[in-house]
Amino acid sequence: RPSHSRHTCPVTAVVHLDTIFRGAHLIGVTGSSFLLEEFTFHYTFDPFSYFYVNKYADHHTYETAF
């Protein structure tokens, strides 16, 4: 679960590119609602508050995350 400040805002930080170990395939958690047909991947981070990490995206991701 993401960390939140005292004002219930998500805690954010700048991640330097040279500290990234591996990319991840994120899947937005929609709950019980459906996405509109017009929804595109360009705006993925805006409507979702939580994400699943797809540990089966490739062998290296699985070995790193789990």
Secondary structure, DSSP 8 states (H G I E B T S, - for coil): ---B-TTS-B------GGG------EEE--TT----TT--GGGTTTT-S-EEE-TTS-HHHHHHH-
